[in-house]
Amino acid sequence: MKKILVMLTVLALALAALPMTLAEEAASQPEENAVVWTLPETTEITPEQQAIFNKAMEGLVGVDYTPLAFLAEHEGVLCFLCRAQVVYPNAVPYYALVYVTDAGVQNIWDIWLDAHALPKAE
């Protein structure tokens, strides 16, 4: 549980810095190119967000993704921190950032850093 809290804190700080970096970048580019992610007041997943996540994951096989926190939204793209585990015996779980819309999965970024890996399932 402590590892999850540390990971959420690190990701929250990284995402909090992201808008500042994007704002600096946008200042040097035309306004239409600016990308701004909306950060939630809480990382709790609402029933609506869960429904979008579940719909996007329909038909995805090979890895189970369990959303742990809602991190941000941009133009209908939702970003979730997930616990991921390849579907085979004794697979080591890890974390991933999963980007979804109601149309499906947009992107998945696996976080394979050993320092943040979950303990091996037994």
Backbone as a chain_set.jsonl record, in Angstrom:
{"seq": "MKKILVMLTVLALALAALPMTLAEEAASQPEENAVVWTLPETTEITPEQQAIFNKAMEGLVGVDYTPLAFLAEHEGVLCFLCRAQVVYPNAVPYYALVYVTDAGVQNIWDIWLDAHALPKAE", "coords": {"N": [[0.817, -1.183, 0.0], [1.976, 1.212, 0.749], [3.8, 1.589, -1.315], [2.085, 2.096, -3.448], [0.927, 4.503, -2.641], [3.214, 6.13, -2.63], [3.861, 6.006, -5.347], [1.553, 7.19, -6.47], [1.82, 9.766, -5.417], [4.239, 10.61, -6.618], [3.484, 10.528, -9.342], [1.372, 12.373, -9.286], [2.75, 14.716, -8.657], [4.373, 14.885, -10.92], [2.43, 15.194, -12.926], [1.332, 17.574, -12.041], [3.367, 19.335, -12.575], [3.382, 19.205, -15.288], [1.347, 20.911, -16.612], [2.567, 23.431, -16.213], [4.928, 23.217, -17.68], [3.809, 22.773, -20.211], [2.447, 25.176, -20.481], [4.559, 26.989, -20.646], [5.671, 26.083, -23.024], [3.527, 26.569, -24.747], [3.503, 29.311, -24.738], [5.49, 29.947, -26.488], [4.512, 29.067, -28.844], [1.839, 29.107, -31.286], [-1.474, 29.658, -29.962], [-3.397, 27.679, -30.611], [-2.032, 25.282, -30.624], [-1.572, 24.594, -28.04], [-1.656, 22.273, -25.376], [-3.638, 21.285, -22.806], [-4.077, 19.599, -19.89], [-6.704, 18.649, -17.8], [-6.659, 18.58, -14.405], [-7.919, 16.553, -11.815], [-9.693, 17.302, -8.708], [-9.61, 15.264, -6.926], [-8.307, 11.913, -6.918], [-10.065, 9.892, -7.031], [-12.104, 7.498, -8.69], [-14.876, 8.094, -10.636], [-18.232, 6.749, -11.112], [-18.983, 7.215, -13.799], [-16.511, 7.617, -15.099], [-15.392, 5.105, -14.595], [-17.133, 3.529, -16.096], [-16.525, 4.398, -18.707], [-13.853, 3.549, -18.825], [-14.195, 0.74, -18.519], [-15.695, 0.156, -20.857], [-13.83, 0.871, -22.833], [-11.884, -1.053, -22.416], [-13.028, -3.422, -23.177], [-12.706, -6.455, -24.838], [-9.946, -6.35, -24.864], [-7.23, -8.38, -24.472], [-4.911, -10.514, -22.697], [-3.54, -8.892, -20.869], [-4.427, -7.836, -17.667], [-5.894, -4.9, -16.586], [-6.252, -2.864, -13.844], [-7.857, -0.121, -12.72], [-6.451, 2.328, -10.581], [-6.374, 4.998, -9.955], [-7.738, 8.099, -11.105], [-6.186, 10.356, -13.166], [-6.045, 12.566, -15.017], [-7.637, 14.621, -17.613], [-8.17, 15.284, -21.06], [-9.704, 16.779, -23.655], [-11.71, 14.713, -23.818], [-10.131, 12.463, -23.534], [-9.183, 10.249, -21.109], [-6.956, 9.767, -18.403], [-5.619, 7.128, -16.598], [-4.074, 5.727, -13.707], [-2.971, 2.505, -13.506], [-2.988, -0.849, -12.174], [-1.282, -3.42, -13.582], [-1.237, -6.683, -14.989], [0.159, -9.329, -16.642], [-1.584, -11.988, -18.172], [-0.842, -14.799, -17.085], [0.371, -17.626, -15.216], [1.878, -16.716, -12.116], [2.784, -14.208, -12.974], [4.504, -11.102, -12.807], [3.141, -8.285, -11.328], [2.727, -4.861, -12.446], [2.854, -1.278, -12.955], [0.86, 0.954, -14.965], [0.163, 3.652, -17.2], [-2.872, 4.384, -18.49], [-4.602, 5.488, -21.245], [-7.765, 6.418, -22.232], [-10.791, 6.661, -24.227], [-14.336, 7.054, -24.79], [-14.484, 5.703, -27.1], [-12.516, 3.807, -27.107], [-9.267, 2.329, -26.284], [-6.611, 4.604, -26.164], [-3.875, 4.85, -25.664], [-1.233, 3.087, -23.973], [1.037, 3.231, -21.443], [3.522, 1.464, -20.129], [4.92, 1.068, -16.898], [7.83, 0.035, -15.978], [9.8, 0.203, -14.06], [12.092, -1.111, -11.788], [12.238, -0.26, -9.123], [9.665, 0.525, -8.596], [8.108, -1.638, -9.009], [5.535, -3.987, -8.315], [5.303, -6.419, -5.658], [6.073, -9.861, -6.378], [3.417, -11.942, -7.41], [1.948, -14.482, -5.436]], "CA": [[0.0, 0.0, 0.0], [2.866, 2.367, 0.798], [4.365, 1.781, -2.653], [1.046, 2.701, -4.274], [0.818, 5.902, -2.234], [4.408, 6.819, -3.12], [3.728, 6.103, -6.805], [0.526, 8.196, -6.745], [2.393, 11.07, -5.103], [5.199, 10.937, -7.674], [2.746, 10.82, -10.572], [0.628, 13.618, -9.093], [3.713, 15.814, -8.777], [4.771, 14.971, -12.331], [1.316, 15.774, -13.674], [1.163, 18.965, -11.614], [4.39, 20.114, -13.272], [3.105, 19.146, -16.719], [0.712, 22.111, -17.145], [3.51, 24.544, -16.237], [5.795, 22.988, -18.825], [3.006, 22.996, -21.403], [2.157, 26.607, -20.571], [5.776, 27.614, -21.15], [5.778, 25.699, -24.43], [2.456, 27.245, -25.481], [3.846, 30.725, -24.874], [6.379, 30.095, -27.635], [3.821, 28.544, -30.012], [0.48, 29.623, -31.419], [-2.378, 29.157, -28.937], [-4.134, 26.484, -31.022], [-1.212, 24.089, -30.39], [-1.42, 24.348, -26.611], [-2.349, 21.111, -24.831], [-3.828, 21.482, -21.375], [-4.768, 18.51, -19.22], [-7.471, 19.058, -16.633], [-6.348, 17.727, -13.263], [-9.063, 16.48, -10.901], [-9.455, 17.653, -7.314], [-9.348, 13.992, -6.254], [-7.979, 10.839, -7.863], [-11.115, 8.869, -6.977], [-12.72, 7.2, -9.986], [-16.336, 8.197, -10.581], [-18.903, 5.688, -11.87], [-18.939, 7.543, -15.232], [-15.155, 7.329, -15.562], [-15.239, 3.649, -14.567], [-17.888, 2.99, -17.238], [-15.727, 4.671, -19.913], [-12.7, 2.647, -18.754], [-14.655, -0.63, -18.787], [-16.059, 0.06, -22.269], [-12.601, 0.93, -23.628], [-11.102, -2.273, -22.216], [-13.725, -4.59, -23.722], [-12.008, -7.131, -25.925], [-8.505, -6.323, -24.673], [-6.834, -9.636, -23.841], [-3.486, -10.723, -22.477], [-3.127, -8.153, -19.678], [-5.523, -7.288, -16.867], [-5.627, -3.554, -16.084], [-7.156, -2.466, -12.773], [-7.606, 1.3, -12.455], [-6.224, 2.689, -9.185], [-6.613, 6.428, -9.772], [-7.97, 8.942, -12.278], [-5.146, 11.371, -13.066], [-6.25, 13.784, -15.805], [-8.512, 14.527, -18.788], [-7.922, 16.259, -22.125], [-10.572, 16.612, -24.827], [-12.359, 13.409, -23.808], [-9.17, 11.391, -23.246], [-9.005, 10.102, -19.669], [-5.714, 9.085, -18.028], [-5.737, 6.362, -15.36], [-2.976, 4.916, -13.2], [-3.524, 1.154, -13.364], [-2.178, -2.024, -11.837], [-1.351, -4.298, -14.745], [-0.63, -8.001, -14.815], [0.023, -10.218, -17.79], [-2.418, -13.119, -17.779], [-0.23, -16.127, -17.051], [0.682, -17.938, -13.814], [3.013, -16.075, -11.433], [3.245, -12.995, -13.652], [4.801, -10.004, -11.896], [2.335, -7.105, -11.633], [3.441, -3.597, -12.632], [1.945, -0.148, -13.129], [0.756, 1.494, -16.319], [-0.732, 4.777, -17.454], [-3.788, 3.959, -19.547], [-5.368, 6.601, -21.791], [-8.939, 5.868, -22.9], [-11.965, 7.471, -24.524], [-15.469, 6.146, -24.911], [-14.299, 4.957, -28.348], [-11.546, 2.737, -26.917], [-7.955, 2.636, -25.715], [-5.803, 5.503, -26.985], [-2.458, 4.571, -25.452], [-0.867, 2.468, -22.701], [2.458, 3.395, -21.129], [3.907, 0.585, -19.033], [5.953, 1.556, -15.99], [8.547, -1.197, -15.641], [10.922, 0.499, -13.184], [12.212, -2.091, -10.71], [11.993, 0.364, -7.83], [8.229, 0.714, -8.405], [7.392, -2.867, -9.34], [4.809, -4.62, -7.216], [5.889, -7.72, -5.305], [5.636, -10.985, -7.2], [2.212, -12.619, -6.923], [2.209, -15.856, -4.981]], "C": [[0.867, 1.254, 0.0], [3.455, 2.657, -0.575], [3.358, 2.462, -3.572], [0.914, 4.177, -3.936], [2.018, 6.713, -2.715], [4.298, 7.033, -4.626], [2.694, 7.168, -7.175], [1.051, 9.603, -6.482], [3.359, 11.51, -6.186], [4.476, 11.298, -8.967], [1.953, 12.115, -10.457], [1.553, 14.821, -9.227], [4.162, 15.994, -10.224], [3.676, 15.603, -13.169], [1.081, 17.225, -13.294], [2.171, 19.86, -12.321], [4.114, 20.184, -14.764], [2.421, 20.401, -17.252], [1.644, 23.313, -17.198], [4.432, 24.418, -17.436], [5.039, 23.252, -20.116], [2.674, 24.465, -21.582], [3.365, 27.357, -21.106], [5.943, 27.326, -22.639], [4.746, 26.443, -25.269], [2.77, 28.717, -25.687], [4.74, 30.963, -26.087], [5.747, 29.6, -28.935], [2.445, 29.194, -30.123], [-0.457, 28.936, -30.432], [-3.102, 27.878, -29.333], [-3.338, 25.203, -30.813], [-1.063, 23.745, -28.921], [-2.261, 23.143, -26.18], [-2.44, 21.304, -23.323], [-4.661, 20.321, -20.826], [-5.486, 19.084, -18.013], [-7.199, 18.069, -15.507], [-7.526, 17.724, -12.302], [-8.685, 16.946, -9.496], [-9.111, 16.416, -6.496], [-9.043, 12.934, -7.311], [-9.007, 9.713, -7.838], [-11.772, 8.724, -8.342], [-14.227, 7.238, -9.833], [-16.96, 7.026, -11.351], [-18.877, 5.95, -13.388], [-17.571, 7.236, -15.832], [-14.907, 5.825, -15.608], [-15.947, 3.013, -15.754], [-17.122, 3.21, -18.54], [-14.529, 3.733, -19.966], [-13.108, 1.223, -19.123], [-15.001, -0.822, -20.258], [-14.814, 0.028, -23.156], [-11.823, -0.38, -23.556], [-11.782, -3.531, -22.746], [-12.926, -5.178, -24.886], [-10.493, -7.108, -25.81], [-8.106, -7.578, -23.905], [-5.326, -9.672, -23.635], [-2.953, -10.034, -21.235], [-4.383, -7.652, -18.979], [-5.086, -5.923, -16.338], [-6.692, -3.204, -15.057], [-6.885, -0.997, -12.469], [-7.492, 1.575, -10.96], [-6.574, 4.149, -8.922], [-6.881, 7.087, -11.12], [-7.022, 10.125, -12.15], [-5.448, 12.662, -13.82], [-7.174, 13.504, -16.979], [-8.129, 15.625, -19.769], [-8.785, 15.9, -23.325], [-11.169, 15.206, -24.924], [-11.439, 12.23, -23.599], [-8.926, 11.388, -21.743], [-7.724, 9.323, -19.388], [-5.897, 8.436, -16.664], [-4.388, 5.751, -14.999], [-3.572, 3.552, -12.928], [-2.487, 0.173, -12.837], [-2.374, -2.974, -13.009], [-0.681, -5.628, -14.415], [-0.923, -8.844, -16.047], [-0.702, -11.463, -17.308], [-1.676, -14.431, -18.042], [0.214, -16.381, -15.616], [1.957, -17.259, -13.329], [3.583, -14.861, -12.159], [3.458, -11.889, -12.618], [3.94, -8.801, -12.271], [3.215, -5.865, -11.744], [2.403, -2.497, -12.781], [1.945, 0.297, -14.578], [-0.131, 2.729, -16.295], [-1.562, 4.385, -18.662], [-4.642, 5.161, -19.948], [-6.525, 6.028, -22.604], [-9.931, 6.976, -23.248], [-13.141, 6.511, -24.57], [-15.412, 5.348, -26.207], [-13.28, 3.825, -28.208], [-10.252, 3.219, -26.294], [-7.189, 3.528, -26.685], [-4.314, 5.182, -26.883], [-2.279, 3.897, -24.101], [0.637, 2.614, -22.543], [2.772, 2.529, -19.923], [5.012, 1.229, -18.209], [6.661, 0.325, -15.44], [9.71, -0.959, -14.682], [10.948, -0.469, -12.014], [11.875, -1.496, -9.351], [10.506, 0.506, -7.555], [7.43, -0.544, -8.711], [6.679, -3.407, -8.095], [5.475, -5.951, -6.872], [5.295, -8.835, -6.167], [4.427, -11.664, -6.576], [2.539, -14.048, -6.53], [0.939, -16.628, -4.89]], "O": [[0.542, 2.24, -0.662], [3.598, 3.816, -0.964], [3.73, 3.309, -4.384], [0.802, 5.013, -4.832], [1.863, 7.851, -3.156], [4.607, 8.115, -5.126], [2.925, 7.963, -8.086], [0.758, 10.528, -7.239], [3.311, 12.657, -6.631], [4.829, 12.283, -9.615], [1.867, 12.875, -11.421], [1.188, 15.826, -9.837], [4.314, 17.12, -10.697], [3.949, 16.446, -14.023], [0.674, 18.027, -14.135], [1.87, 21.012, -12.632], [4.558, 21.115, -15.436], [2.868, 20.931, -18.269], [1.543, 24.133, -18.11], [4.689, 25.4, -18.131], [5.572, 23.889, -21.024], [2.622, 24.955, -22.71], [3.221, 28.261, -21.929], [6.308, 28.208, -23.417], [5.049, 26.896, -26.372], [2.359, 29.31, -26.685], [4.746, 32.058, -26.651], [6.356, 29.694, -30.0], [1.948, 29.768, -29.154], [-0.262, 27.767, -30.1], [-3.398, 27.058, -28.464], [-3.926, 24.122, -30.826], [-0.486, 22.711, -28.586], [-3.422, 23.01, -26.568], [-1.422, 21.469, -22.65], [-5.796, 20.098, -21.245], [-4.934, 19.912, -17.289], [-7.471, 16.875, -15.634], [-8.077, 18.783, -12.001], [-7.507, 16.981, -9.139], [-8.405, 16.505, -5.492], [-9.472, 13.051, -8.459], [-8.853, 8.706, -8.53], [-11.971, 9.706, -9.056], [-14.798, 6.518, -9.014], [-16.283, 6.385, -12.154], [-18.76, 5.008, -14.173], [-17.47, 6.674, -16.922], [-14.287, 5.324, -16.546], [-15.432, 2.07, -16.355], [-17.069, 2.318, -19.387], [-14.217, 3.181, -21.021], [-12.452, 0.576, -19.939], [-14.647, -1.841, -20.85], [-14.746, -0.743, -24.113], [-11.175, -0.772, -24.527], [-11.17, -4.599, -22.761], [-12.526, -4.461, -25.803], [-9.812, -7.781, -26.583], [-8.598, -7.81, -22.8], [-4.569, -8.965, -24.3], [-2.017, -10.528, -20.607], [-5.287, -7.112, -19.615], [-4.031, -5.804, -15.716], [-7.887, -3.238, -15.352], [-5.795, -0.657, -12.008], [-8.319, 1.122, -10.169], [-7.011, 4.508, -7.829], [-6.325, 6.686, -12.143], [-7.044, 10.826, -11.139], [-5.142, 13.746, -13.323], [-7.466, 12.355, -17.311], [-7.805, 16.745, -19.374], [-8.613, 14.844, -23.933], [-11.137, 14.585, -25.987], [-11.911, 11.098, -23.494], [-8.512, 12.397, -21.171], [-7.44, 8.331, -20.059], [-6.277, 9.094, -15.696], [-3.646, 5.31, -15.876], [-4.562, 3.437, -12.205], [-1.282, 0.343, -13.027], [-3.505, -3.29, -13.379], [0.297, -5.689, -13.67], [-2.073, -9.044, -16.439], [-0.477, -11.94, -16.196], [-1.86, -15.077, -19.074], [0.416, -15.426, -14.866], [2.971, -17.227, -14.027], [4.752, -14.526, -11.972], [2.684, -11.758, -11.67], [3.996, -8.338, -13.41], [4.317, -5.827, -11.198], [1.201, -2.763, -12.736], [2.895, 0.054, -15.322], [-1.049, 2.841, -15.483], [-1.023, 4.09, -19.728], [-5.312, 5.771, -19.115], [-6.316, 5.258, -23.541], [-9.921, 8.06, -22.664], [-12.972, 5.302, -24.409], [-16.199, 4.421, -26.4], [-13.183, 2.972, -29.091], [-10.146, 4.358, -25.838], [-7.125, 3.245, -27.881], [-3.586, 5.232, -27.873], [-3.077, 4.108, -23.187], [1.411, 2.178, -23.395], [2.334, 2.829, -18.812], [5.923, 1.856, -18.75], [6.15, -0.346, -14.543], [10.539, -1.852, -14.508], [9.944, -0.634, -11.321], [11.282, -2.174, -8.513], [10.108, 0.601, -6.394], [6.2, -0.517, -8.676], [7.175, -3.287, -6.974], [6.142, -6.544, -7.72], [4.154, -8.747, -6.62], [4.402, -11.931, -5.375], [3.307, -14.735, -7.204], [0.956, -17.803, -4.525]]}, "num_chains": 1, "name": "protein.A"}
